[in-house]
Amino acid sequence: MADSKFFSKKEIAEILSKASEIQLSQDKATPHEQGVSEEELFEIAEEVGIPPQALRQAISNYMHTSEQSFNWLLGSSELKSTVVIDNTVTELHLDQLFPELNTFTGKKGEVEKVGNGYDWEQVENRLESLRRITVLPEKDRTRIIHHVNWDDLRFPGLGLSAILGAIFLMILLKSIGLPKSTFIPLTPLGGIAGYFSFMGVLRYYFSKQKKKFKTITQLIIDTLSNPVQHRILPDETEEDQEVNEDISSRNKTKS
């Protein structure tokens, strides 16, 4: 009998991911959704060599991001998740995390020590969205709170779109010769059309932010769970180096 092929952990992950995609495509025609319990999921992970800790973190990350959906009536302008990893952050973790966040987002965030934890906050001026990441060391674990908000885009955008839509419809109806008693009552319809037109823009922005949100959350988890020795790279900005030096000096002062 020929020897069975041996698969590495990386190959197992890729094969299982592909098999899951194939199964999902085949199950689209199934009227009832199929699945497994959390206990069964841990049993499957154990069989293929996935540590319970890794699976627990993956479930936590998925549950806190995938369930957030867009509100088509009021609009959505916020994403938030809380993830717990089973280790305590050190100077090495923080020394690597904040520069990587600066590099990934393309803009330097402000770092502030709050109590026993750290806040990294960034404002994207183009759309006035606020992103805050809080790292809170606890006993034998670390709590990570990731929050992004773009209310400064949502509220003015919806209000202005409704006003402009109403004005546009009023001018249009007046230009075709309708009497004032007719086009004035119809004007709010233009406001509603403008409101939901901008809602489509918000929905697109929400989808982009949600995808970026998941990627950044996973970057944080990976960096804090498996840090590597940080070194200054040739293309690293001076701002990133300043953040590194600031974190190192604060931790030395604390110790």
C-alpha positions as CSV (number, residue, x, y, z in Angstrom):
1,M,0.0,0.0,0.0
2,A,1.3,3.4,-0.9
3,D,2.2,5.8,1.9
4,S,-0.4,8.4,2.8
5,K,0.6,12.0,1.9
6,F,1.6,14.1,4.8
7,F,0.3,17.7,5.0
8,S,1.8,20.5,6.9
9,K,-0.3,22.7,9.2
10,K,-0.2,25.5,6.6
11,E,-1.4,23.1,3.9
12,I,-4.1,21.8,6.2
13,A,-5.4,25.4,6.8
14,E,-5.5,26.1,3.1
15,I,-7.2,22.8,2.2
16,L,-9.8,23.3,4.9
17,S,-10.5,26.8,3.8
18,K,-10.9,25.7,0.2
19,A,-13.1,22.8,1.2
20,S,-15.3,25.2,3.2
21,E,-15.7,27.5,0.2
22,I,-16.7,24.5,-2.0
23,Q,-19.2,23.3,0.6
24,L,-20.8,26.8,1.0
25,S,-21.2,27.0,-2.8
26,Q,-22.9,23.6,-2.9
27,D,-25.1,24.4,0.0
28,K,-26.6,27.6,-1.4
29,A,-29.6,25.6,-2.8
30,T,-30.2,24.0,0.6
31,P,-33.4,25.5,2.2
32,H,-32.2,24.9,5.8
33,E,-28.8,26.2,7.0
34,Q,-26.5,23.5,8.3
35,G,-23.8,23.9,10.9
36,V,-22.1,22.4,14.0
37,S,-22.1,23.3,17.7
38,E,-19.2,25.1,19.4
39,E,-18.3,21.8,21.1
40,E,-18.2,20.0,17.8
41,L,-16.1,22.8,16.3
42,F,-13.5,22.4,19.1
43,E,-13.4,18.6,18.4
44,I,-12.8,19.2,14.7
45,A,-10.1,21.7,15.5
46,E,-8.4,19.2,17.8
47,E,-8.4,16.5,15.2
48,V,-6.6,18.7,12.7
49,G,-4.1,20.0,15.3
50,I,-5.5,23.5,15.9
51,P,-4.9,24.6,19.5
52,P,-8.1,25.5,21.5
53,Q,-6.6,28.9,22.3
54,A,-6.3,29.8,18.6
55,L,-9.8,28.6,17.8
56,R,-11.2,30.5,20.8
57,Q,-9.6,33.8,19.6
58,A,-10.9,33.2,16.1
59,I,-14.4,32.7,17.4
60,S,-14.2,35.8,19.6
61,N,-13.0,37.9,16.7
62,Y,-15.6,36.6,14.3
63,M,-18.5,37.0,16.7
64,H,-17.6,40.6,17.5
65,T,-17.3,41.8,13.9
66,S,-19.5,39.7,11.6
67,E,-22.8,40.4,13.5
68,Q,-22.6,44.2,13.0
69,S,-24.8,45.0,10.1
70,F,-25.9,48.2,8.3
71,N,-29.1,50.0,9.4
72,W,-30.9,51.1,6.3
73,L,-33.4,53.4,8.2
74,L,-31.0,55.5,10.4
75,G,-27.7,54.6,8.8
76,S,-24.7,53.1,10.6
77,S,-21.5,55.0,11.5
78,E,-19.8,52.8,14.1
79,L,-18.0,49.5,14.5
80,K,-16.8,48.1,17.8
81,S,-15.3,44.9,19.0
82,T,-13.7,43.5,22.2
83,V,-11.3,40.6,21.9
84,V,-9.4,38.8,24.7
85,I,-6.1,37.1,24.1
86,D,-4.5,34.7,26.6
87,N,-1.3,36.5,27.3
88,T,-0.1,39.7,28.9
89,V,1.4,42.4,26.7
90,T,5.0,43.5,27.2
91,E,7.2,46.3,26.0
92,L,8.1,44.2,23.0
93,H,4.4,43.9,22.0
94,L,3.7,47.6,22.2
95,D,7.0,48.5,20.6
96,Q,5.9,46.6,17.5
97,L,2.1,47.2,17.5
98,F,1.7,51.0,17.3
99,P,4.3,51.5,14.4
100,E,2.6,48.7,12.5
101,L,-0.8,50.4,12.9
102,N,0.7,53.7,11.7
103,T,2.1,51.9,8.7
104,F,-1.0,50.0,7.8
105,T,-3.4,52.9,8.1
106,G,-1.0,55.4,6.5
107,K,-1.4,58.0,9.3
108,K,0.3,58.4,12.7
109,G,-2.0,57.8,15.7
110,E,-1.6,59.5,19.1
111,V,-0.5,57.1,21.9
112,E,-1.6,57.8,25.5
113,K,-1.1,55.7,28.6
114,V,-4.3,55.4,30.5
115,G,-4.1,53.6,33.8
116,N,-2.6,50.2,33.2
117,G,-3.3,50.3,29.5
118,Y,-2.6,52.2,26.3
119,D,-4.9,54.1,23.9
120,W,-4.0,54.6,20.2
121,E,-6.2,57.1,18.6
122,Q,-6.3,58.4,15.0
123,V,-8.5,60.9,13.2
124,E,-8.9,60.6,9.4
125,N,-9.4,64.2,8.3
126,R,-10.7,63.4,4.9
127,L,-13.9,61.8,6.2
128,E,-13.6,62.8,9.9
129,S,-13.7,59.2,11.1
130,L,-12.2,58.4,14.6
131,R,-10.4,55.2,15.3
132,R,-9.4,54.2,18.8
133,I,-7.7,51.0,19.9
134,T,-7.3,50.3,23.6
135,V,-5.0,47.7,25.0
136,L,-5.7,46.6,28.6
137,P,-3.4,44.1,30.3
138,E,-5.2,41.9,32.8
139,K,-4.1,38.9,34.8
140,D,-2.6,36.4,32.4
141,R,-4.5,37.9,29.5
142,T,-5.1,41.2,27.5
143,R,-8.3,42.8,26.5
144,I,-8.3,44.7,23.2
145,I,-11.1,47.2,22.4
146,H,-11.3,48.4,18.8
147,H,-13.7,51.2,18.0
148,V,-14.2,53.3,14.8
149,N,-16.8,56.0,14.4
150,W,-17.7,58.3,11.5
151,D,-20.7,60.3,12.9
152,D,-19.2,63.5,11.4
153,L,-19.8,62.1,8.0
154,R,-23.2,60.4,8.6
155,F,-25.3,63.2,10.2
156,P,-24.3,66.2,8.1
157,G,-24.4,64.0,4.9
158,L,-27.9,62.7,5.5
159,G,-29.2,66.1,6.5
160,L,-27.7,68.0,3.6
161,S,-28.7,65.3,1.1
162,A,-32.3,65.5,2.3
163,I,-32.4,69.3,2.1
164,L,-30.8,69.4,-1.4
165,G,-33.1,66.7,-2.6
166,A,-36.2,68.6,-1.5
167,I,-34.9,71.9,-3.1
168,F,-34.1,70.1,-6.3
169,L,-37.5,68.6,-6.6
170,M,-39.2,71.9,-5.8
171,I,-37.3,73.7,-8.5
172,L,-38.0,70.9,-11.0
173,L,-41.7,70.8,-10.4
174,K,-41.9,74.6,-10.4
175,S,-40.0,74.8,-13.7
176,I,-42.5,72.5,-15.5
177,G,-45.4,74.8,-14.5
178,L,-47.0,73.1,-11.6
179,P,-48.9,75.5,-9.2
180,K,-47.4,76.2,-5.7
181,S,-50.3,74.3,-4.1
182,T,-49.2,71.2,-6.0
183,F,-45.4,71.2,-5.8
184,I,-45.0,72.3,-2.2
185,P,-46.7,69.1,-0.8
186,L,-44.5,67.0,-3.1
187,T,-41.3,68.6,-2.0
188,P,-40.7,66.2,0.9
189,L,-40.5,63.3,-1.6
190,G,-37.3,64.9,-2.9
191,G,-35.9,65.1,0.6
192,I,-36.7,61.4,1.1
193,A,-35.0,60.5,-2.2
194,G,-31.9,62.5,-1.3
195,Y,-31.8,61.0,2.2
196,F,-31.8,57.4,0.9
197,S,-29.4,58.2,-1.9
198,F,-26.8,59.2,0.6
199,M,-27.7,56.1,2.6
200,G,-26.3,54.2,-0.3
201,V,-23.1,56.1,0.0
202,L,-23.0,55.3,3.7
203,R,-23.6,51.6,3.0
204,Y,-20.6,51.5,0.7
205,Y,-18.4,53.3,3.2
206,F,-19.7,51.0,6.0
207,S,-18.7,47.9,3.9
208,K,-15.2,49.3,3.3
209,Q,-14.7,50.2,7.0
210,K,-15.9,46.8,8.1
211,K,-13.4,45.0,5.9
212,K,-10.6,47.3,7.1
213,F,-11.9,46.9,10.7
214,K,-11.6,43.1,10.5
215,T,-8.1,43.3,9.0
216,I,-6.8,45.7,11.6
217,T,-8.3,43.6,14.4
218,Q,-6.6,40.5,13.1
219,L,-3.3,42.5,12.8
220,I,-3.6,43.5,16.5
221,I,-4.3,39.9,17.6
222,D,-1.4,38.5,15.5
223,T,1.0,41.2,16.7
224,L,0.2,40.9,20.4
225,S,0.0,37.0,20.3
226,N,3.2,36.4,18.4
227,P,5.5,39.4,18.5
228,V,8.8,39.5,16.6
229,Q,11.8,41.6,17.5
230,H,11.1,45.0,16.2
231,R,13.8,46.7,14.1
232,I,13.8,50.0,12.2
233,L,13.3,49.3,8.5
234,P,14.7,51.4,5.7
235,D,11.3,52.6,4.7
236,E,10.0,53.3,8.2
237,T,9.0,56.9,8.8
238,E,10.5,59.2,11.3
239,E,7.1,59.4,13.0
240,D,7.1,55.7,13.6
241,Q,10.6,55.8,15.1
242,E,9.4,58.6,17.4
243,V,6.5,56.4,18.6
244,N,8.9,53.5,19.2
245,E,11.2,55.7,21.3
246,D,8.2,57.2,23.2
247,I,6.8,53.8,24.1
248,S,10.2,52.5,25.2
249,S,10.9,55.6,27.4
250,R,7.5,55.3,29.0
251,N,7.9,51.7,29.9
252,K,11.4,52.3,31.2
253,T,10.1,55.1,33.4
254,K,7.3,52.8,34.6
255,S,9.7,50.0,35.5
